[in-house]
Amino acid sequence: MSDDPKTMIRIARDGGGEEHPEPVNLGERVRDLRKARSWTLEQAAQQAGLARSTLSKIENGQMSPTYDALKKLATGLQIGVPQLFTPPQRDRINGRMAVTAFGKGQRHATTTYEHELLADTLSKKQMLPYRARVRARNVDEFDGWVRHDGEEFLYVLTGVVKLYTEFYEPVEMRRGDSAYYDAAMGHNVVSVSDEDATVLWVTSLM
């Protein structure tokens, strides 16, 4: 490795091609990775198995680490060695956020469920979160299986439900229980408690 801490690194992509050289300050990169974990110099040095003074010199560009030291750094930071020389891709951060006050989601009622769509102000979401009141008491109330693309996460908020799926035995679920399943597999949920149960569903939009 060059003694210049700002050595030009060619970053190879998966396809084996190379981009134009990008200047990467190794010291700054290591410091940023350490601070992102809220570690002190002492904590990071212990994680990497290096002396505190050695890590300090690396961060301040006062020494060029050996490959063995680089491997220790990467292991301590729980990343691969190439990631030490890969600048963070800040351009991918879009900063989107949506807050939905309790009871203020977009409502959509059916004979079996009463859905409240959450974060409905965001377009092109990769997940569809919604709270649902489960009205159905028997699978016969459904017009066949519910099935759709993606994967789904179910979390019971109140009451007791029974989750019916196409390939598994029915499962009774209480408050705090959760299930993750392939949404293309037929599934139905019914309340088995005296009151209508409420659940949180999060569906991936694949």
C-alpha positions, 0 to 999 in steps of 0.5 A: 500500500502507498504511504500516501493516506489519500491514495487513489483506490480503484473500486471494482464492481461485481461485474469485474469492471472498474470505475475511475479512481476515487480518492479515499482518505483511509483515516477519515473513512476509519474515523467515520466508521468508528463514530457511526458505531459511537465507539471511542478510540479505546473501544474501537482499538479493543474491537480490532485488537490494535493499540490505541496509539496505532489506531489514532495514527491511522485515523490521523494519516500518520501511518500506513497500516499493514494488510494485517492491520487492515484485516484486524480493522475490518474484523473489528468494524464487522465489515469487509476489507474492501469496504474500508476503501468504499466511500459511503454512497450518501446520494442514495439517502432520500430522507423520506418519512411519514408519521401517522397519528393514532386513528388517523390512517386511511380506512378501508372496511370489508366484511371480514376486516377493517383496515387502517392504512398507515404512512399512506402519504408516501408513494412508491413504498417498499412496504405496506403497513396497516392496522386491522380490526379482525371482524371475521369469526369463521373462515367460511366468511371469506370468499376463498383464500386471501393471497397476493405477491410479496411477504407479510408480517403479522403482529397481534395487538389486542385479542386472540386470532387464529391464523389459517394458511394453505400449507400449515395447521391453524395457529392461535395467536395472542397479544405479542405473537407474530408470524412472517409468511409468504403472502402468495400462500393462501391465508385468512385470519379470524378473531377467536376472542370475545371482542374483535382482535386488532393486528398490525400487518406489514406487507412487502411490495415485491 
